[in-house]
C-alpha cells in the first residue's frame, strides 16, 4: 500500500486540529439538503459558535482514531460535522446552543438527521445530543447564577446591616447607663475633703501643745 497523498494528510491534520480545539463536535446526516438549506443552517449555527464542515468519512475516521475516539458507526453515509468553537465576538462557543440549533432546524428540515458527536473527548449518542439541546445555554446559566449570587449577597448585606444596628443600639444603651457597670465612673465628691480634714487635725493640735510646754518652762 502506497503512502497517503499529501492533500489527504493535510485534511486529516486539519480535522484532528479542529476536533482538539473544539468544545464539542456534532455529527449530522445532510442527505437531501440543497445549497440554500446548507447556507441557512450555517447561519443558524454561527451565533452559537458552530462551524458546519463536510469531509470524507474515511479522513474523519483517521483523525478521530488518532485522538482515540471511535466514530466508525456514525461515519456512514453523507456526514457533516458541526464544530463548536469561538463565536464571532471571540467568546467561547456553547455546545448546548449548537445542539439546540441543530435540533430546532431538524424540526422543519427532515433531511437533517442528528447522528451523534463528541463531547469532552468522548463519543456521545444522538439521544445525548438531544438531551444536551434541552439544557439552558451558557448565557442563560450565567445569568441565572449571577441573579442567585446577587440575591445571596443582598440577603447577607441585609443580615449584616441588621446586626450592625443591633450592636449600635447596645452601645448607645451602655453609654446612656454610664458604662458597663452602670456607674458614672467619677469618684465621690466629698471623699477628698474628709481625708483632708483628717490630715489637718494633728496640725491644729501641735501649736497648743507647744504653747503649754512654753508656759511650764517659764
N, CA, C and O of each residue as an XYZ file, in Angstrom:
872
protein
N       0.847     -1.199      0.000
C       0.000      0.000      0.000
C       0.876      1.239      0.000
O       1.810      1.345      0.795
N       0.572      2.192     -0.904
C       1.398      3.371     -1.032
C       1.149      4.381      0.067
O       0.208      4.270      0.852
N       2.019      5.363      0.095
C       1.898      6.438      1.074
C       0.657      7.283      0.759
O       0.346      7.505     -0.411
N      -0.063      7.761      1.805
C      -1.235      8.615      1.559
C      -0.822      9.922      0.901
O       0.261     10.447      1.157
N      -1.685     10.428      0.065
C      -1.394     11.680     -0.629
C      -1.280     12.820      0.362
O      -1.872     12.808      1.441
N      -0.496     13.804     -0.045
C      -0.227     14.934      0.850
C      -1.494     15.703      1.187
O      -1.650     16.188      2.307
N      -2.408     15.818      0.212
C      -3.633     16.569      0.477
C      -4.512     15.856      1.500
O      -5.178     16.499      2.311
N      -4.511     14.510      1.456
C      -5.282     13.752      2.433
C      -4.674     13.891      3.830
O      -5.388     14.030      4.823
N      -3.371     13.852      3.883
C      -2.678     14.031      5.162
C      -3.002     15.399      5.739
O      -3.192     15.537      6.947
N      -3.065     16.401      4.889
C      -3.368     17.760      5.342
C      -4.796     17.847      5.874
O      -5.049     18.516      6.876
N      -5.733     17.168      5.199
C      -7.128     17.190      5.650
C      -7.265     16.483      6.990
O      -7.956     16.977      7.881
N      -6.622     15.349      7.143
C      -6.668     14.621      8.421
C      -6.113     15.490      9.543
O      -6.678     15.547     10.635
N      -5.015     16.156      9.265
C      -4.421     17.040     10.272
C      -5.360     18.188     10.614
O      -5.462     18.593     11.772
N      -6.053     18.716      9.590
C      -7.000     19.808      9.821
C      -8.173     19.352     10.694
O      -8.556     20.035     11.644
N      -8.733     18.189     10.357
C      -9.865     17.671     11.136
C      -9.432     17.391     12.569
O     -10.149     17.727     13.511
N      -8.275     16.784     12.737
C      -7.760     16.476     14.068
C      -7.569     17.759     14.885
O      -7.930     17.814     16.061
N      -7.004     18.779     14.255
C      -6.781     20.052     14.947
C      -8.101     20.694     15.366
O      -8.219     21.221     16.471
N      -9.095     20.645     14.470
C     -10.397     21.227     14.788
C     -11.086     20.472     15.928
O     -11.712     21.075     16.800
N     -10.959     19.152     15.904
C     -11.578     18.348     16.941
C     -10.921     18.605     18.297
O     -11.604     18.652     19.321
N      -9.624     18.767     18.304
C      -8.899     19.043     19.554
C      -9.258     20.417     20.108
O      -9.376     20.594     21.321
N      -9.431     21.388     19.214
C      -9.697     22.759     19.652
C     -11.161     22.984     20.009
O     -11.482     23.893     20.775
N     -12.049     22.162     19.459
C     -13.488     22.378     19.648
C     -13.941     21.983     21.050
O     -13.367     21.092     21.676
N     -14.985     22.665     21.532
C     -15.613     22.297     22.798
C     -16.597     21.146     22.612
O     -17.123     20.596     23.580
N     -16.831     20.801     21.379
C     -17.711     19.685     21.062
C     -17.805     19.545     19.550
O     -17.582     20.509     18.816
N     -18.135     18.341     19.085
C     -18.318     18.093     17.656
C     -19.612     17.300     17.506
O     -19.770     16.240     18.111
N     -20.534     17.814     16.700
C     -21.829     17.157     16.498
C     -21.929     16.701     15.047
O     -21.727     17.483     14.117
N     -22.243     15.426     14.874
C     -22.305     14.837     13.540
C     -23.759     14.724     13.068
O     -24.642     14.308     13.818
N     -23.976     15.099     11.831
C     -25.323     15.020     11.259
C     -25.267     14.422      9.847
O     -24.248     14.484      9.160
N     -26.374     13.858      9.457
C     -26.531     13.437      8.062
C     -27.221     14.577      7.322
O     -28.225     15.114      7.790
N     -26.687     14.933      6.189
C     -27.226     16.087      5.466
C     -27.830     15.700      4.115
O     -28.102     16.572      3.290
N     -28.040     14.413      3.883
C     -28.585     13.950      2.596
C     -29.913     14.666      2.299
O     -30.827     14.643      3.124
N     -30.015     15.289      1.146
C     -31.241     15.970      0.752
C     -31.231     17.471      1.007
O     -32.126     18.182      0.549
N     -30.231     17.959      1.731
C     -30.138     19.410      1.956
C     -29.495     20.063      0.729
O     -28.387     19.701      0.335
N     -30.194     21.018      0.138
C     -29.629     21.720     -1.015
C     -28.715     22.856     -0.539
O     -28.561     23.088      0.660
N     -28.126     23.543     -1.486
C     -27.153     24.591     -1.153
C     -27.784     25.715     -0.313
O     -27.188     26.113      0.687
N     -28.960     26.240     -0.675
C     -29.566     27.284      0.159
C     -29.868     26.801      1.587
O     -29.692     27.547      2.550
N     -30.325     25.541      1.714
C     -30.620     24.999      3.039
C     -29.349     24.871      3.872
O     -29.360     25.153      5.070
N     -28.256     24.449      3.246
C     -26.974     24.348      3.947
C     -26.499     25.723      4.403
O     -25.987     25.884      5.511
N     -26.680     26.710      3.529
C     -26.273     28.071      3.894
C     -27.107     28.587      5.063
O     -26.585     29.236      5.968
N     -28.400     28.295      5.038
C     -29.267     28.712      6.148
C     -28.887     28.037      7.450
O     -28.936     28.665      8.508
N     -28.505     26.756      7.392
C     -28.083     26.027      8.588
C     -26.806     26.624      9.163
O     -26.678     26.792     10.376
N     -25.877     26.939      8.296
C     -24.613     27.540      8.769
C     -24.879     28.879      9.465
O     -24.264     29.184     10.487
N     -25.785     29.663      8.915
C     -26.128     30.952      9.536
C     -26.788     30.754     10.898
O     -26.613     31.564     11.809
N     -27.544     29.675     11.024
C     -28.201     29.376     12.297
C     -27.195     28.981     13.366
O     -27.365     29.323     14.536
N     -26.138     28.257     12.970
C     -25.150     27.756     13.924
C     -24.113     28.803     14.330
O     -23.577     28.749     15.437
N     -23.836     29.740     13.450
C     -22.761     30.705     13.702
C     -22.906     31.487     15.010
O     -21.921     31.608     15.739
N     -24.088     32.024     15.345
C     -24.207     32.786     16.595
C     -23.835     31.991     17.851
O     -23.409     32.571     18.850
N     -23.995     30.661     17.801
C     -23.664     29.819     18.956
C     -22.218     29.336     18.922
O     -21.778     28.615     19.818
N     -21.480     29.735     17.885
C     -20.081     29.297     17.760
C     -19.922     28.026     16.962
O     -18.870     27.390     17.020
N     -20.961     27.634     16.203
C     -20.897     26.407     15.412
C     -20.355     26.641     14.012
O     -20.720     27.611     13.348
N     -19.477     25.742     13.568
C     -18.923     25.785     12.207
C     -19.262     24.466     11.525
O     -18.823     23.407     11.974
N     -20.027     24.518     10.461
C     -20.538     23.321      9.798
C     -19.628     22.967      8.625
O     -19.513     23.738      7.672
N     -18.972     21.785      8.691
C     -17.995     21.394      7.677
C     -18.293     19.976      7.175
O     -18.848     19.148      7.898
N     -17.914     19.720      5.933
C     -18.091     18.400      5.327
C     -16.718     17.866      4.900
O     -15.974     18.534      4.182
N     -16.398     16.648      5.357
C     -15.153     15.972      4.980
C     -15.502     14.535      4.576
O     -16.601     14.051      4.847
N     -14.567     13.876      3.937
C     -14.749     12.470      3.625
C     -14.738     11.664      4.919
O     -13.921     11.899      5.810
N     -15.656     10.716      5.002
C     -15.763      9.909      6.216
C     -14.462      9.198      6.577
O     -14.103      9.108      7.751
N     -13.760      8.696      5.568
C     -12.524      7.952      5.835
C     -11.475      8.842      6.498
O     -10.721      8.390      7.360
N     -11.434     10.098      6.090
C     -10.442     11.015      6.661
C     -10.831     11.426      8.091
O      -9.972     11.602      8.956
N     -12.133     11.571      8.316
C     -12.599     11.888      9.671
C     -12.307     10.723     10.603
O     -11.916     10.926     11.752
N     -12.497      9.492     10.107
C     -12.189      8.303     10.903
C     -10.721      8.300     11.315
O     -10.395      8.033     12.472
N      -9.843      8.597     10.368
C      -8.404      8.610     10.670
C      -8.089      9.649     11.749
O      -7.336      9.373     12.683
N      -8.665     10.835     11.613
C      -8.415     11.891     12.588
C      -8.936     11.491     13.966
O      -8.259     11.689     14.974
N     -10.146     10.927     14.003
C     -10.748     10.523     15.273
C      -9.952      9.397     15.923
O      -9.750      9.391     17.137
N      -9.497      8.434     15.099
C      -8.718      7.323     15.641
C      -7.398      7.808     16.238
O      -6.943      7.280     17.252
N      -6.795      8.794     15.622
C      -5.552      9.344     16.166
C      -5.781      9.999     17.529
O      -4.864     10.109     18.342
N      -7.012     10.428     17.761
C      -7.354     11.041     19.050
C      -7.929     10.021     20.021
O      -8.300     10.370     21.142
N      -8.006      8.753     19.595
C      -8.526      7.713     20.463
C     -10.040      7.727     20.598
O     -10.584      7.251     21.594
N     -10.731      8.283     19.578
C     -12.197      8.362     19.606
C     -12.758      7.481     18.497
O     -12.348      7.595     17.342
N     -13.691      6.608     18.844
C     -14.282      5.688     17.867
C     -15.601      6.276     17.345
O     -16.607      6.308     18.053
N     -15.568      6.734     16.099
C     -16.761      7.281     15.449
C     -17.179      6.466     14.230
O     -17.978      6.925     13.414
N     -16.634      5.246     14.109
C     -16.859      4.451     12.905
C     -18.346      4.228     12.628
O     -18.778      4.299     11.477
N     -19.134      3.959     13.682
C     -20.558      3.684     13.478
C     -21.329      4.920     13.013
O     -22.353      4.802     12.341
N     -20.834      6.097     13.373
C     -21.528      7.335     12.993
C     -21.139      7.804     11.597
O     -21.900      8.512     10.938
N     -19.947      7.405     11.148
C     -19.439      7.893      9.860
C     -19.864      6.967      8.728
O     -19.043      6.338      8.060
N     -21.173      6.908      8.540
C     -21.777      6.114      7.466
C     -22.755      7.015      6.713
O     -23.620      7.644      7.323
N     -22.619      7.074      5.415
C     -23.475      7.959      4.627
C     -22.952      9.384      4.654
O     -21.932      9.657      5.287
N     -23.644     10.306      3.967
C     -23.189     11.700      3.913
C     -23.226     12.339      5.302
O     -24.296     12.519      5.884
N     -22.054     12.676      5.821
C     -21.946     13.172      7.199
C     -21.243     14.525      7.226
O     -20.199     14.718      6.602
N     -21.842     15.453      7.963
C     -21.232     16.762      8.163
C     -20.960     16.940      9.653
O     -21.651     16.363     10.492
N     -19.951     17.739      9.974
C     -19.542     17.950     11.361
C     -19.790     19.405     11.758
O     -19.411     20.335     11.047
N     -20.417     19.571     12.880
C     -20.604     20.915     13.439
C     -19.611     21.084     14.587
O     -19.814     20.536     15.671
N     -18.543     21.836     14.352
C     -17.528     22.086     15.379
C     -17.982     23.261     16.258
O     -18.418     24.295     15.752
N     -17.874     23.085     17.568
C     -18.218     24.166     18.496
C     -16.940     24.909     18.850
O     -16.106     24.415     19.609
N     -16.801     26.092     18.293
C     -15.599     26.891     18.543
C     -15.945     28.266     19.080
O     -16.911     28.426     19.826
N     -15.162     29.247     18.703
C     -15.393     30.615     19.176
C     -16.534     31.268     18.407
O     -16.783     30.953     17.243
N     -17.217     32.178     19.079
C     -18.255     32.967     18.430
C     -17.611     34.126     17.670
O     -16.401     34.340     17.745
N     -18.423     34.852     16.953
C     -17.910     35.959     16.147
C     -17.246     37.028     17.008
O     -16.315     37.697     16.558
N     -17.723     37.196     18.256
C     -17.146     38.211     19.128
C     -15.931     37.713     19.898
O     -15.386     38.428     20.739
N     -15.503     36.470     19.607
C     -14.320     35.926     20.266
C     -14.614     35.173     21.555
O     -13.704     34.592     22.147
N     -15.860     35.172     21.999
C     -16.215     34.458     23.213
C     -16.343     32.957     22.932
O     -16.395     32.533     21.778
N     -16.393     32.174     23.993
C     -16.417     30.723     23.871
C     -17.746     30.243     23.305
O     -18.806     30.762     23.653
N     -17.674     29.241     22.424
C     -18.887     28.660     21.869
C     -19.638     27.838     22.897
O     -19.111     27.534     23.967
N     -20.878     27.477     22.568
C     -21.745     26.780     23.515
C     -22.289     25.503     22.883
O     -23.146     25.571     22.001
N     -21.795     24.315     23.327
C     -22.287     23.055     22.754
C     -23.800     22.900     22.874
O     -24.450     22.408     21.951
N     -24.364     23.318     24.008
C     -25.807     23.198     24.200
C     -26.567     24.054     23.191
O     -27.593     23.631     22.658
N     -26.063     25.255     22.931
C     -26.726     26.144     21.981
C     -26.617     25.602     20.557
O     -27.568     25.708     19.782
N     -25.459     25.019     20.202
C     -25.297     24.430     18.874
C     -26.216     23.219     18.722
O     -26.846     23.038     17.680
N     -26.289     22.396     19.758
C     -27.184     21.237     19.723
C     -28.638     21.675     19.591
O     -29.418     21.061     18.863
N     -28.991     22.740     20.299
C     -30.368     23.262     20.228
C     -30.675     23.782     18.816
O     -31.766     23.564     18.290
N     -29.701     24.471     18.215
C     -29.902     24.995     16.868
C     -30.104     23.860     15.856
O     -30.959     23.952     14.975
N     -29.316     22.798     15.991
C     -29.473     21.643     15.105
C     -30.826     20.965     15.312
O     -31.499     20.593     14.350
N     -31.210     20.812     16.562
C     -32.485     20.158     16.858
C     -33.658     20.971     16.315
O     -34.583     20.408     15.728
N     -33.626     22.286     16.506
C     -34.702     23.139     16.008
C     -34.752     23.136     14.491
O     -35.829     23.126     13.894
N     -33.574     23.143     13.868
C     -33.530     23.155     12.408
C     -34.079     21.840     11.845
O     -34.753     21.835     10.815
N     -33.789     20.736     12.518
C     -34.242     19.432     12.023
C     -35.762     19.277     12.097
O     -36.338     18.438     11.404
N     -36.415     20.096     12.945
C     -37.874     20.016     13.055
C     -38.567     20.488     11.780
O     -39.660     20.028     11.449
N     -37.927     21.399     11.075
C     -38.510     21.931      9.835
C     -37.771     21.440      8.594
O     -38.155     21.763      7.470
N     -36.699     20.651      8.801
C     -35.934     20.113      7.682
C     -35.619     18.645      7.977
O     -34.621     18.328      8.623
N     -36.474     17.774      7.501
C     -36.325     16.343      7.782
C     -35.028     15.765      7.235
O     -34.576     14.707      7.674
N     -34.436     16.461      6.282
C     -33.207     15.947      5.677
C     -32.033     15.996      6.646
O     -31.063     15.256      6.485
N     -32.117     16.856      7.642
C     -31.050     16.955      8.645
C     -31.332     15.953      9.768
O     -32.359     16.033     10.442
N     -30.415     15.019      9.955
C     -30.572     13.990     10.988
C     -29.367     14.034     11.926
O     -28.221     13.915     11.494
N     -29.643     14.205     13.196
C     -28.565     14.213     14.190
C     -28.134     12.774     14.453
O     -28.964     11.918     14.759
N     -26.822     12.509     14.331
C     -26.319     11.136     14.429
C     -25.582     10.860     15.738
O     -25.603      9.734     16.236
N     -24.942     11.862     16.287
C     -24.131     11.685     17.498
C     -23.054     12.748     17.512
O     -23.155     13.758     16.816
N     -22.028     12.520     18.303
C     -20.975     13.517     18.342
C     -19.885     13.198     19.349
O     -19.749     12.065     19.811
N     -19.115     14.221     19.675
C     -18.004     14.097     20.618
C     -18.098     15.239     21.614
O     -18.223     16.401     21.228
N     -18.036     14.904     22.903
C     -18.069     15.915     23.956
C     -17.085     15.491     25.045
O     -17.126     14.363     25.536
N     -16.200     16.419     25.410
C     -15.163     16.128     26.412
C     -14.315     14.920     26.008
O     -13.910     14.120     26.851
N     -14.054     14.804     24.703
C     -13.190     13.733     24.217
C     -13.829     12.369     24.151
O     -13.139     11.377     23.915
N     -15.144     12.293     24.355
C     -15.836     11.009     24.327
C     -16.997     11.053     23.336
O     -17.650     12.084     23.171
N     -17.241      9.922     22.683
C     -18.349      9.828     21.731
C     -19.676      9.827     22.488
O     -19.805      9.177     23.526
N     -20.660     10.560     21.964
C     -21.994     10.599     22.565
C     -23.028     10.271     21.490
O     -22.779     10.445     20.297
N     -24.191      9.795     21.933
C     -25.232      9.350     21.010
C     -26.125     10.516     20.571
O     -26.009     11.632     21.079
N     -27.003     10.237     19.633
C     -27.964     11.249     19.166
C     -28.901     11.656     20.299
O     -29.232     12.832     20.447
N     -29.326     10.677     21.096
C     -30.219     10.991     22.217
C     -29.533     11.902     23.231
O     -30.171     12.784     23.805
N     -28.247     11.694     23.450
C     -27.500     12.548     24.387
C     -27.370     13.966     23.846
O     -27.386     14.931     24.610
N     -27.242     14.090     22.525
C     -27.191     15.419     21.921
C     -28.530     16.125     22.067
O     -28.579     17.322     22.352
N     -29.612     15.386     21.871
C     -30.941     15.980     22.027
C     -31.190     16.400     23.477
O     -31.824     17.423     23.733
N     -30.683     15.600     24.424
C     -30.785     15.985     25.831
C     -29.943     17.225     26.105
O     -30.346     18.097     26.875
N     -28.774     17.304     25.475
C     -27.918     18.476     25.599
C     -28.622     19.716     25.065
O     -28.480     20.812     25.607
N     -29.387     19.523     23.990
C     -30.111     20.650     23.380
C     -31.172     21.220     24.315
O     -31.543     22.387     24.196
N     -31.659     20.403     25.241
C     -32.698     20.867     26.171
C     -32.135     21.626     27.363
O     -32.887     22.211     28.141
N     -30.816     21.618     27.508
C     -30.201     22.359     28.608
C     -30.216     23.851     28.309
O     -30.224     24.244     27.142
N     -30.221     24.692     29.345
C     -30.125     26.141     29.112
C     -28.781     26.482     28.480
O     -27.791     25.783     28.699
N     -28.748     27.538     27.710
C     -27.496     27.971     27.100
C     -26.552     28.510     28.173
O     -26.970     28.788     29.297
N     -25.273     28.654     27.814
C     -24.289     29.172     28.765
C     -24.682     30.561     29.260
O     -24.521     30.873     30.440
N     -25.202     31.400     28.348
C     -25.596     32.755     28.746
C     -26.722     32.726     29.772
O     -26.721     33.491     30.736
N     -27.688     31.825     29.547
C     -28.819     31.722     30.489
C     -28.334     31.246     31.850
O     -28.734     31.790     32.880
N     -27.463     30.218     31.859
C     -26.960     29.696     33.125
C     -26.129     30.737     33.866
O     -26.233     30.860     35.086
N     -25.301     31.489     33.131
C     -24.510     32.539     33.764
C     -25.406     33.633     34.331
O     -25.151     34.162     35.413
N     -26.466     33.966     33.581
C     -27.400     34.980     34.062
C     -28.114     34.515     35.325
O     -28.284     35.280     36.274
N     -28.534     33.235     35.322
C     -29.208     32.689     36.495
C     -28.257     32.633     37.694
O     -28.653     32.912     38.826
N     -27.000     32.269     37.432
C     -26.013     32.210     38.512
C     -25.763     33.598     39.081
O     -25.687     33.777     40.296
N     -25.634     34.593     38.179
C     -25.413     35.961     38.642
C     -26.591     36.457     39.468
O     -26.408     37.136     40.478
N     -27.813     36.112     39.031
C     -29.005     36.505     39.786
C     -29.036     35.867     41.159
O     -29.389     36.511     42.148
N     -28.658     34.571     41.217
C     -28.639     33.875     42.507
C     -27.605     34.483     43.444
O     -27.865     34.661     44.633
N     -26.419     34.803     42.900
C     -25.370     35.408     43.721
C     -25.791     36.788     44.221
O     -25.515     37.153     45.364
N     -26.460     37.549     43.358
C     -26.928     38.878     43.757
C     -27.937     38.764     44.896
O     -27.926     39.563     45.833
N     -28.813     37.759     44.801
C     -29.805     37.555     45.852
C     -29.140     37.164     47.168
O     -29.508     37.662     48.233
N     -28.150     36.260     47.085
C     -27.445     35.809     48.293
C     -26.699     36.974     48.938
O     -26.752     37.163     50.153
N     -26.000     37.756     48.105
C     -25.252     38.892     48.640
C     -26.190     39.938     49.236
O     -25.869     40.571     50.242
N     -27.363     40.114     48.598
C     -28.340     41.062     49.133
C     -28.850     40.619     50.491
O     -28.980     41.431     51.407
N     -29.143     39.320     50.622
C     -29.601     38.797     51.912
C     -28.518     38.946     52.973
O     -28.799     39.310     54.115
N     -27.264     38.658     52.580
C     -26.161     38.771     53.537
C     -25.978     40.214     53.987
O     -25.753     40.482     55.167
N     -26.076     41.145     53.033
C     -25.932     42.564     53.377
C     -27.051     42.997     54.324
O     -26.818     43.791     55.235
N     -28.268     42.478     54.115
C     -29.387     42.817     54.995
C     -29.160     42.307     56.408
O     -29.412     43.019     57.379
N     -28.679     41.062     56.522
C     -28.401     40.491     57.849
C     -27.287     41.264     58.536
O     -27.372     41.555     59.729
N     -26.242     41.597     57.785
C     -25.121     42.342     58.356
C     -25.557     43.715     58.840
O     -25.156     44.157     59.917
N     -26.375     44.385     58.049
C     -26.868     45.710     58.442
C     -27.718     45.611     59.704
O     -27.634     46.472     60.580
N     -28.536     44.565     59.800
C     -29.371     44.378     60.986
C     -28.511     44.167     62.228
O     -28.783     44.730     63.288
N     -27.462     43.342     62.083
C     -26.584     43.082     63.225
C     -25.826     44.331     63.636
O     -25.618     44.565     64.827
N     -25.416     45.125     62.680
C     -24.721     46.368     62.995
C     -25.638     47.332     63.745
O     -25.218     47.997     64.692
N     -26.882     47.395     63.313
C     -27.841     48.253     64.002
C     -28.070     47.779     65.435
O     -28.189     48.597     66.348
N     -28.134     46.458     65.639
C     -28.289     45.931     66.990
C     -27.081     46.299     67.854
O     -27.232     46.683     69.014
N     -25.881     46.176     67.278
C     -24.657     46.498     68.016
C     -24.629     47.973     68.409
O     -24.295     48.314     69.543
N     -24.982     48.841     67.466
C     -25.012     50.273     67.754
C     -26.035     50.572     68.842
O     -25.792     51.412     69.708
N     -27.182     49.889     68.805
C     -28.204     50.093     69.826
C     -27.711     49.698     71.204
O     -27.962     50.395     72.187
N     -27.006     48.570     71.273
C     -26.453     48.127     72.559
C     -25.429     49.117     73.072
O     -25.430     49.440     74.260
N     -24.561     49.603     72.213
C     -23.537     50.567     72.625
C     -24.170     51.865     73.106
O     -23.725     52.441     74.099
N     -25.204     52.329     72.411
C     -25.901     53.551     72.836
C     -26.522     53.359     74.219
O     -26.483     54.266     75.051
N     -27.093     52.180     74.462
C     -27.710     51.912     75.765
C     -26.672     51.907     76.874
O     -26.924     52.415     77.966
N     -25.493     51.329     76.594
C     -24.427     51.309     77.599
C     -23.921     52.713     77.915
O     -23.640     53.045     79.067
N     -23.813     53.519     76.880
C     -23.343     54.895     77.091
C     -24.327     55.675     77.946
O     -23.917     56.435     78.823
N     -25.617     55.495     77.703
C     -26.634     56.194     78.490
C     -26.613     55.764     79.957
O     -26.907     56.567     80.842
N     -26.268     54.504     80.218
C     -26.216     53.991     81.591
C     -24.905     54.329     82.285
O     -24.760     54.069     83.479
N     -23.954     54.899     81.568
C     -22.677     55.284     82.168
C     -21.626     54.213     82.098
O     -20.705     54.216     82.914
N     -21.718     53.304     81.168
C     -20.694     52.279     81.025
C     -21.238     50.920     81.377
O     -22.396     50.797     81.777
N     -20.415     49.889     81.234
C     -20.864     48.529     81.503
C     -21.320     48.289     82.931
O     -22.222     47.483     83.156
N     -20.685     49.006     83.960
C     -21.041     48.795     85.365
C     -22.271     49.563     85.769
O     -22.820     49.316     86.843
N     -22.719     50.476     84.957
C     -23.894     51.275     85.281
C     -23.579     52.501     86.098
O     -24.499     53.258     86.406
N     -22.308     52.753     86.479
C     -21.927     53.932     87.273
C     -21.448     55.051     86.415
O     -21.263     54.894     85.208
N     -21.240     56.224     87.055
C     -20.781     57.395     86.302
C     -19.305     57.356     86.046
O     -18.807     58.049     85.159
N     -18.567     56.526     86.838
C     -17.129     56.451     86.648
C     -16.379     57.539     87.368
O     -15.159     57.606     87.221
N     -17.050     58.440     88.176
C     -16.391     59.535     88.885
C     -16.291     59.196     90.367
O     -17.184     58.545     90.910
N     -15.218     59.628     91.030
C     -15.039     59.400     92.465
C     -16.000     60.276     93.238
O     -16.346     61.350     92.746
N     -16.475     59.865     94.477
C     -17.362     60.693     95.281
C     -16.750     62.057     95.555
O     -15.557     62.169     95.840
N     -17.584     63.104     95.465
C     -17.078     64.477     95.577
C     -16.559     64.797     96.966
O     -15.613     65.574     97.091
N     -17.157     64.210     98.048
C     -16.769     64.581     99.401
C     -15.618     63.759     99.954
O     -15.151     64.056    101.053
N     -15.134     62.739     99.250
C     -14.077     61.889     99.760
C     -12.788     62.641     99.988
O     -12.182     62.445    101.041
N     -12.320     63.479     99.095
C     -11.061     64.193     99.349
C     -11.176     65.148    100.523
O     -10.210     65.319    101.267
N     -12.326     65.775    100.711
C     -12.489     66.724    101.812
C     -12.360     66.039    103.150
O     -11.732     66.575    104.062
N     -12.956     64.839    103.287
C     -12.874     64.110    104.537
C     -11.440     63.717    104.833
O     -10.983     63.813    105.972
N     -10.726     63.271    103.795
C      -9.339     62.885    104.011
C      -8.489     64.090    104.375
O      -7.575     63.989    105.194
N      -8.789     65.222    103.769
C      -8.011     66.425    104.072
C      -8.211     66.860    105.515
O      -7.239     67.226    106.176
N      -9.468     66.833    106.038
C      -9.735     67.269    107.411
C      -9.068     66.350    108.410
O      -8.618     66.780    109.472
N      -9.010     65.037    108.042
C      -8.357     64.094    108.951
C      -6.869     64.355    109.030
O      -6.262     64.204    110.091
N      -6.279     64.746    107.913
C      -4.842     65.018    107.909
C      -4.508     66.320    108.614
O      -3.430     66.457    109.192
N      -5.442     67.293    108.569
C      -5.158     68.597    109.145
C      -5.299     68.617    110.673
O      -4.794     69.530    111.326
N      -5.975     67.627    111.239
C      -6.227     67.640    112.703
C      -4.952     67.681    113.515
O      -4.879     68.520    114.413
N      -3.972     66.887    113.298
C      -2.751     66.953    114.096
C      -2.060     68.291    113.978
O      -1.422     68.735    114.933
N      -2.166     68.956    112.824
C      -1.512     70.256    112.661
C      -2.152     71.293    113.550
O      -1.448     72.172    114.047
N      -3.477     71.236    113.782
C      -4.175     72.184    114.644
C      -3.780     71.980    116.103
O      -3.683     72.939    116.869
N      -3.551     70.719    116.480
C      -3.224     70.439    117.880
C      -1.776     70.770    118.214
O      -1.474     71.021    119.381
N      -0.915     70.781    117.291
C       0.515     71.000    117.541
C       0.813     72.338    118.179
O       1.612     72.349    119.115
N       0.249     73.487    117.770
C       0.585     74.773    118.401
C       0.159     74.834    119.857
O       0.848     75.446    120.674
N      -0.985     74.199    120.205
C      -1.465     74.234    121.599
C      -0.491     73.506    122.495
O      -0.184     73.988    123.586
N      -0.001     72.367    122.070
C       0.953     71.616    122.877
C       2.240     72.397    123.045
O       2.868     72.402    124.104
N       2.610     73.060    121.952
C       3.856     73.845    122.034
C       3.732     74.981    123.017
O       4.680     75.298    123.735
N       2.529     75.615    123.054
C       2.310     76.725    123.987
C       2.332     76.260    125.422
O       2.881     76.935    126.293
N       1.731     75.099    125.673
C       1.718     74.544    127.036
C       3.102     74.242    127.535
O       3.423     74.496    128.696
N       3.898     73.717    126.691
C       5.276     73.391    127.083
C       6.034     74.676    127.375
O       6.864     74.699    128.283
N       5.777     75.737    126.638
C       6.491     77.001    126.833
C       6.139     77.625    128.178
O       6.996     78.209    128.842
N       4.869     77.499    128.578
C       4.440     78.082    129.864
C       5.056     77.388    131.048
O       5.422     78.041    132.025
N       5.178     76.101    130.989
C       5.737     75.343    132.087
C       7.190     75.728    132.315
O       7.652     75.812    133.453
N       7.891     75.958    131.239
C       9.309     76.305    131.409
C       9.471     77.653    132.043
O      10.437     77.852    132.779
N       8.589     78.590    131.804
C       8.703     79.900    132.418
C       8.390     79.818    133.915
O       8.435     80.833    134.611
